């Protein structure tokens, strides 16, 4: 008999957490042992990608999920859970984490919360202490908390003060790409939302120092026009703004992936790039150090450091590319790590 798992995520747009949910649903469904359900805010990239795997009756779409607190949505979610009777709830992102855990408590359903980088720490601002306290309280009604990196687990223990027994680490994993070919569009690519805490401005300025190399910027956001103006101020011809590409997967059209940021959990886009054999250049923040092992560079957020890393990585591309693919297959290939997730979920259901 199939085990049933309900994934809850606040938004159906493209993003690292959404990629995690999409890949989990596809991988679990392919085993024939799991039935996957989904609750999210609206129809979008995520609902489209999982459409072959989630029945319409197993999909809850309601924009009230976007509100920080909606008693109405909580009632809707509880009613849905009582109807579909899942064996397990897996909540992703802040709002979904609150609603999922409270609904799990009310319906006596086990709930895993996936941290995806502890936004309470990285993006809490002046309310950081309050959000960390809230996460600590919510941990008591969580069956378990899945951390995407060892770094996130340590932060949960040391900063949020979550008891270690509540925490489980399985590094972010994705399915390997089905098609591999080389058709280079540019030397370097970055894929991210053009907003804080991403530092695309520093990457652009580093490229001013490297006119012989080219950069494609994939993404959109509130800083799009400001960043375009920055690039234009230097009359640069080696930087191209491609815009947003939902579900972007054409990493094999580039030689190096670069993500400069003030904070990160374990960036899914970097793992996607690694799966295509791209060397990585990442800011030395969050769990990024767990993605580098002779396959690229960790950098401080300085122009000189970023520019030198780009130059060195492109000059040593073949060796670093092979190392990146080997690291992906050894630690982040969902085709291999799926058994770890299944064992974790099954043990929690039967406990």
Secondary structure, DSSP 8 states (H G I E B T S, - for coil): --EEEEEEES--SSSHHHHHHHHHHHHHHHTTSEEEEEEESSSSHHHHHTTTTS-GGGEEE-GGGGSS--HHHHHHHHHHHHHH--SEEEEESHHHHHHHHHHHHHHT--EEEE-TT-HHHHS-GGGHHHHHHHHHHHHTT-SEEEESSHHHHHHIIIII---GGGEEE----B---S------SEEEEEES-SSTTB-HHHHHHHHHT-TTS-EEEE---TTHHHHHHHHHHTT-SSEEEEE--TT---GGGEEEEEE-BS--SS-HHHHHHHHTT-EEEEES-TTGGGG-SSSEEEE-S-HHHHHHHHHHHHHTHHHHHHHHHHHIIIIIBHHHHHHHHHHHHHHHHH-
